[in-house]
């Protein structure tokens, strides 16, 4: 039998010994908190598309050859759809899918512990895992259901496969290396930069390089095989799109923005994640940020010690320069660098930080760092869980900095709030069950219409095979109508809702006034499910009569696709009272019209082409 090399990549300053039980307990706490928070996150149109295909796979109805559309020009392989279908086989629900994704995302912590203990010792592995869990840019991936949520786990699996191949270079470790590299690309294409690391790992073993490169290519092609078969059928359109992107979109002039991107990944990412985790516990926000600054100072001090003669200088240099180079390719890749494009580089950044902190922690004065992080990281994940639970119940808009949604190379000020209100995965399941119970055609209005339309009928598809019609806004006789109002509107109106769904209050409209025809709910099969409205600014005028005890709810259930530039509402010739408003619905009434039996309303809107406002009335009771 061939003897494989057993030398560690780095052994300087290693402190051998078994992993203590308390360290394993910390990893289990990180995993538990990550999985527990997963069902409290949110779905968006990308999530609905992914769930649509995963559900078809789980039921054996369709087996797609192409995966998610990236950048609106090229598809990945379908491995994400098939992976997402596994929890749906066990239970078809948003909650089940979120738990499955949360479980996979949580695997990055034991992988970090295992690899760190092989590279050096268990202290490095534990520090690595704790830093991955500590508030950073990756924290935001825990509140959405998407393929990039798995970037951390996919990259850590690739690193582990790289270590195995370094220690045992043979055909199956080369195949595993290529396979995990491909999975990392499927988590997000920016991880393609790790291809250089793959080539280096294979090159370091001088014997049979060509054979091991061959097996690495075989492993890497496996997740892409369905897509490659499709490309043969359709003439390689995705390959042509990639070639056009490389020719026209890459820009070396963006290198000047590279330092800013690295800086903001650390500062904006960490600070914003701390604010998100403690959103429901604001008294802890400043202490957590101060703790982050202290950790940064410890990491910088440890890095200086390594550079001037500390242990493991080579591994620290590889991880630090590797993260900088990885970030460089993100900087030149696109004009804008969105937050999720940076997730794949976090394992390298946290490895570099862990090595620095470990170097400093070897001194008795700083031996408190590792035990402190073992408490702080699980607590920060627990705080995130409490925050998501609070937001789901109260409907408070999620903290999400504008800079993460626009361009991390040039952060913007302000906070981008989710269209208020929104439902988490568990509430989406409750909505689906409620909609499935209706044996009639169903028309949704207000916030619930926006929520259901964003999910593209997946709320019902996961829970039943609904045969009656589902619509968002509009008139339809012999149909049931439901108006959903968000928590801020309910609080301003100070009225009890007959029914509730998560943070929504549900009402039965008295009159459905506009549009005249119902709008069928979007389909998650189509991506994008709707088209953005035209640029024309047309004037929409709506006139109607309503009883004095009725309130008027004016909603935009197409908030993602259609904007209204101006609104004017009058009643009996005078301005109506705006009683409550959120991003979806404005509620109007007339406080001085109680003696009039019927009121004459007029609504004037200036908006783009393509869509119509949703106008209904509901009963006025106990308005203060």
Buried (B, 14 or more C-beta within 10 A) or exposed (E): EEEEEEEBBBEEBBEEEEBEEEBBEBBBBBBBBBBBBBBBBBBBBBBBBBBBBBBBBBBEEEEBBBBBBBEEBBBBBBBBBBBBBBBBBEBBBBBBBBBBBBBBBBBBBBBBBBBBBBBBBBBBBBBBBBBBBBBBBBBBBBBBBBBBBBBBBBBBBBBBBBBBBBBBBBBEBBBBBBBBBBBBBBBBBBBBBBBEBBEEBBEEBEEBBEBBBBBBEBBBBBBBEBBBEBBEEEEBEBEEBBEEBEEEEEEEEBEEBBBBBBEBBBBBBBBBBBBBBBBBEEEBBEEBBEBBEEBBEBBEBBBEBBBEEBBBBEBBBBBBEBBBBBBBBBBBBBEEBBBBBBBBBBBBBBBBBBBBBBBBBBEEEBEEBBEBBBEBBBBBBBBBBBBBBBBBBBBBBBBBBBBBEBBBBEBBEEBBBBBBBBBBBBBBBBBBBBBBEBEEBBBBBBBBBBBBBBBBBBBBBBBBEBEBBBBBBBBBEEBBBBBBBBBBBBEBBEBEBEEBBBBBBBBEBBBBBBBEEBBEBBBBBEBBBBEBBEEEEEEBEBEBEBBBBBBBBBBBBBBBBBEBEEBEBBBBEEEBBBBBBBBBBBBBBBEEBEEEEEBEBBBBBEBBEBBBBBBBBBBBEEBE
